[in-house]
Amino acid sequence: MARATISLVSVQKPTANTPVLQRRNKFTSSIEQQITKIGLFREGKRISREQFWVDANGAIFFQLRYGKQPLELEKGKSTLKASTFDDLVEQLDQIKTIAVAGGMDEALAACANAVRSNFKTAKDKKAGRG
């Protein structure tokens, strides 16, 4: 009988979510919601606030967003292109995996900072400082 390898460590579970983890969780949760909406759309059900669309040639596009802000993975590029819904879901699963591993932290932080500065600008204008 083969013995299982047990790996014990002395570590405490973090009680506070860091801003980085919060952004990752928010983004991956939004991707999950969109994957669910794709499934509902394919079943012919009505959906709203979907981030995907189909063009006249049948190509499927999906705009990555953090909140309402487009999430650029490359300069000026925030939209996935897929030939089928299965392909799109596969791409979204890959994006989720990359995000969970921390590969999108910079893009998410840039997005969050842009949103924050928009709020600050609007607040300053409202206060008559703009």
TANORTA-V418835 format. One record per pair of residues at least 12 apart in sequence whose ideal C-beta (glycine too) atoms are under 7 Angstrom apart, sorted by sequence separation. I is the first residue (numbers start at 1). J is the second residue. D is the distance in whole Angstrom. If there is no record, write none. Layout:
I|J|D, I|J|D
This chain:
51|63|5, 37|50|5, 38|52|7, 51|65|6, 64|78|5, 63|78|6, 34|50|7, 63|79|5, 64|80|7, 34|51|5, 62|79|7, 61|79|5, 62|80|4, 61|80|7, 61|81|6, 59|81|6, 60|82|5, 59|83|7, 60|85|6, 62|88|6, 60|88|5, 64|95|7, 73|107|6, 72|107|6, 52|88|7, 71|107|6, 27|66|6, 71|111|5, 66|108|6, 69|111|5, 42|85|6, 66|111|4, 69|114|6, 66|112|7, 69|115|6, 38|85|6, 67|115|6, 38|88|7, 38|89|6, 35|89|6, 35|92|6, 34|92|7, 31|92|5, 31|95|6, 31|96|5, 28|96|5, 28|99|5, 27|99|5, 28|100|6, 24|99|6, 24|100|6, 27|108|6, 24|108|7, 20|105|6, 23|108|4, 23|109|7, 23|112|6
